[in-house]
Amino acid sequence: MTDNMRDAFTDKVVDPARKAGEALRDAGSKMSETGSTVSLKMLDQAETNTREAFNAMRAAAAAKDLSEVMKIQGDFIREQSSRNMNQAREIGELIMKFGRDTVGVMRGDKG
């Protein structure tokens, strides 16, 4: 193999393959990091939801009459609905950021 052929092979095959491998490794690292972030966020949300459910159950158990229980339950359902929407938005934003970051890493963006 001549030096020119070797250089051409390196330029056209070896270097691009090396760069692609590095990009895949970096993207995999970013995916792992983001997966951990999403998992921790979901655990935090589950903890919040559980704590609020127990708070509502305690309040209902201490209620003086059925109308107070119904108010507590209605308030909890309304607040939980709002919380669910916010939590879904947070997870969606994390996933979108993950997608942007991963594509950026694959393109070779620094950041």
C-alpha positions, 0 to 999 in steps of 0.5 A, spaced: 500 500 500 502 506 498 503 512 502 497 516 498 493 510 499 494 509 506 493 517 507 486 516 503 484 510 507 485 514 513 482 520 511 476 517 508 475 511 512 479 511 519 478 518 521 470 518 520 469 511 523 473 514 529 469 520 530 462 516 529 465 512 535 466 518 539 460 521 537 456 514 539 460 514 546 458 521 548 451 520 546 451 514 550 454 518 556 449 523 555 443 518 554 445 515 561 446 522 564 439 524 562 436 517 564 438 518 571 435 525 571 428 523 568 428 517 573 430 521 579 425 527 577 419 521 577 421 519 584 421 526 586 414 526 583 412 520 586 414 522 593 410 528 592 404 525 590 404 520 596 405 525 601 400 529 598 395 523 598 397 521 605 396 529 608 389 529 604 387 522 608 389 525 614 385 531 613 379 527 611 380 522 617 380 528 622 374 531 618 368 533 623 362 531 617 361 528 611 361 535 607 368 537 610 370 530 607 367 531 600 371 538 600 377 535 602 377 530 597 375 535 592 380 539 593 385 534 593 383 531 586 383 538 583 390 539 586 392 532 584 390 534 577 394 540 577 400 537 579 399 531 574 399 536 569 405 540 571 409 533 572 408 531 565 410 538 563 416 537 567 418 530 564 416 532 557 421 538 557 426 533 560 425 528 554 425 534 549 432 537 552 435 530 552 433 529 545 436 536 543 442 534 547 443 527 544 442 530 537 447 536 538 452 530 541 451 526 535 453 532 530 459 534 534 456 540 538 460 542 545 456 543 551 
